[in-house]
Amino acid sequence: MPYQFENRYTLTDEMVLEYVSQVCCKNLLRGSFLAFSLGTGLCLLFLLFHQRIPAAIAGFFAAASLVSGIYIPFFFLRRHPAPLQSSPRHETVVRFGEQIQLTENGRNDFFDYEQISKVHVFHTFYVLHVASPEVIVLSTSGFPNGELIPFWRFMREKRPDLKIEVIH
């Protein structure tokens, strides 16, 4: 089966951390920021009315929200450490032709283009969501066969309805 595009990469800690913080924990981080803002506002309001005990409680709530918001990605990584502890790291190869072939740790998986539900675009990699929780990761610099712009044209031909979300 001839393949038009090929992507090769080795998973890095930076890729995993960016994915976890920007996708997996995004709503949790937003909620922590909202709770921090609410706690800070209540603390200031109580201080304005000289209510020290409620102000202290609201201040503690704000501080706890801030600390938890900062450490949520690290707690998530501690709970799901497999990508960071895979030693030695193996090269992953993804080929695109009639089907998508993913070769990882000597195992081949095949996917149809219709299985892709959405795409996340990051600074150094892309994530194709095929089935929860399965994803196909592509490196922006990992195309030894084919180039990036023709690859996205190819993907648009295969799936013109595909939702692509750019993550900053």
C-alpha positions in Angstrom: 0.0 0.0 0.0 1.7 3.3 -1.1 1.8 6.1 1.4 1.8 9.7 0.3 3.0 11.2 3.6 5.1 10.0 6.5 5.7 11.5 9.9 8.4 10.4 12.4 8.9 11.6 15.9 10.0 10.7 19.4 7.7 11.8 22.2 9.2 14.5 24.4 8.3 15.7 27.9 7.6 19.1 26.5 5.0 17.7 24.1 3.3 15.8 26.9 3.3 18.8 29.3 1.9 21.1 26.6 -0.9 18.6 25.7 -1.9 18.0 29.3 -1.9 21.7 30.2 -3.6 22.9 27.1 -6.2 20.1 26.5 -6.7 17.8 29.4 -6.6 20.5 32.2 -7.8 23.5 30.3 -11.3 23.7 31.9 -9.9 22.9 35.3 -7.4 25.7 35.0 -10.2 28.1 34.0 -12.3 27.0 37.0 -9.4 27.6 39.3 -8.8 31.1 38.0 -12.5 31.8 38.4 -12.5 30.5 42.0 -9.4 32.6 42.7 -11.0 35.7 41.3 -14.2 35.1 43.3 -12.3 34.5 46.5 -10.1 37.6 46.1 -13.1 39.7 45.4 -15.0 38.4 48.5 -11.9 38.9 50.6 -11.6 42.5 49.6 -15.3 43.1 50.0 -15.2 41.6 53.6 -12.2 43.7 54.4 -14.0 46.8 53.2 -16.7 46.1 55.7 -14.2 45.2 58.5 -15.2 41.5 58.6 -11.9 39.9 59.4 -12.9 36.3 59.9 -15.0 36.0 56.6 -12.2 37.9 54.8 -9.6 35.3 56.1 -11.8 32.5 54.9 -12.3 34.0 51.5 -8.5 34.8 51.3 -7.8 31.1 52.1 -10.2 30.0 49.4 -8.5 32.3 46.9 -5.0 31.1 47.9 -6.1 27.4 47.7 -7.6 28.0 44.2 -4.4 29.7 43.0 -2.2 26.9 44.3 -4.4 24.2 42.9 -4.6 25.9 39.5 -0.9 26.1 39.3 -0.3 22.4 40.2 -3.2 20.7 38.4 -1.1 19.7 35.3 1.6 18.2 37.6 -1.0 16.2 39.5 -2.5 15.0 36.2 1.0 14.0 35.0 1.7 12.2 38.3 -1.5 10.2 37.9 -0.8 9.4 34.2 3.0 9.2 34.1 3.4 6.5 31.4 4.5 8.8 28.5 7.2 10.5 30.7 8.6 7.2 32.0 8.8 5.3 28.7 12.5 4.6 28.6 14.1 4.1 26.2 11.9 6.3 24.0 10.9 4.8 20.7 10.3 6.5 17.4 6.7 6.6 16.3 6.0 6.5 12.5 2.6 7.6 11.1 1.9 7.0 7.4 -0.9 8.4 5.4 -2.3 6.8 2.3 -5.6 5.0 1.8 -5.6 4.5 5.5 -3.5 5.9 8.4 -0.9 3.5 9.7 0.5 4.1 13.2 3.7 2.2 14.1 4.7 2.5 17.7 6.9 0.1 19.7 6.8 -2.5 16.9 2.9 -2.5 16.9 0.9 -1.4 13.8 -2.5 0.1 14.1 -4.7 1.2 11.2 -7.3 4.0 11.2 -9.7 5.3 8.6 -9.9 9.0 8.0 -13.6 9.0 9.0 -12.5 8.0 12.6 -10.8 11.3 13.1 -13.2 13.5 15.2 -11.0 16.6 15.6 -7.5 18.0 15.3 -5.6 20.1 17.9 -2.8 22.2 16.4 0.1 23.0 18.9 3.3 24.9 18.3 5.5 21.8 17.8 3.0 19.0 17.2 -0.6 18.1 16.1 -3.0 15.7 17.7 -5.6 13.8 15.6 -8.3 12.5 17.9 -9.5 9.1 16.5 -11.3 7.4 19.4 -11.5 8.4 23.0 -8.9 8.2 24.5 -6.8 7.3 21.4 -4.9 10.0 19.6 -2.4 10.2 16.8 0.4 12.6 17.4 2.3 14.3 14.5 5.4 16.4 14.8 5.5 19.6 12.8 9.1 18.9 11.8 8.7 15.2 11.4 7.8 14.9 7.7 10.7 13.1 5.9 8.3 12.1 3.1 6.0 14.9 2.0 5.7 18.5 3.2 3.4 20.2 5.7 1.2 22.3 3.5 0.5 19.5 0.9 -0.2 17.3 3.9 -3.0 19.6 5.2 -4.4 19.9 1.6 -4.5 16.1 1.5 -6.3 16.0 4.9 -8.9 18.5 3.7 -9.5 16.4 0.6 -10.0 13.3 2.8 -12.1 15.1 5.5 -13.4 18.6 4.4 -15.7 18.7 7.5 -12.9 18.1 10.0 -12.8 20.5 13.0 -9.3 21.9 13.5 -8.6 23.8 16.7 -5.5 25.9 17.0 -4.1 25.9 20.6 -1.9 28.8 21.7 
